[in-house]
Amino acid sequence: MTSNGIFDQNAKICSCFGHKEISVTEEMRKNLRQSIASALDDGIKIFLFGGLSAFDDLVYDVVSALKNERVDESVKRVFCFPLDKQLRKPPRWYVKKDYEEMICPPKSFDGWYDSIYFRNCSMIDMSDLVLFCTHDAGRSGSFQAYKYAVKKHKKIINFFES
């Protein structure tokens, strides 16, 4: 179980990261739905989103559908801003969805790109499971997050090949 200081100490957490643009196949959607349903069965109740990728949107849609089907379960969708000030005034790129909570995870950084990287690291540190749709694509933020999750020995599912 994750001990993260922001959520209930017993809450299991999942985060997701992917490239800004992805090709979503029916097989990927099916595998993602099965993986998220299994995660819910295993006690994952909090899903963290950064909101800057098509994969985030896909995971959000699948989590939301399962949340609506499993009304007796307490599933929380949490949007994670990279900067504290964005909690007060979200930036133009933020798309309002039905998140149960919005946070700025604890981190240290300087500069815009660094703020996203360290936000991602903080999300991974809090997570029991990390979902990816990424591959080695140069300076890809999602691939940098993947390498960090591997280094931290997190449970990882990568849907890039689905």
Secondary structure, DSSP 8 states (H G I E B T S, - for coil): ----SSS-TT-EEEEEEE-SS----HHHHHHHHHHHHHHHHTTEEEEEE---SHHHHHHHHHHHHHHHH-TTS--EEEEE-SSTHHHHS--TT------SEEE-------SHHHHHHHHHHHHHHH-SEEEEE----TT-HHHHHHHHHHHTT-EEEE-TT-
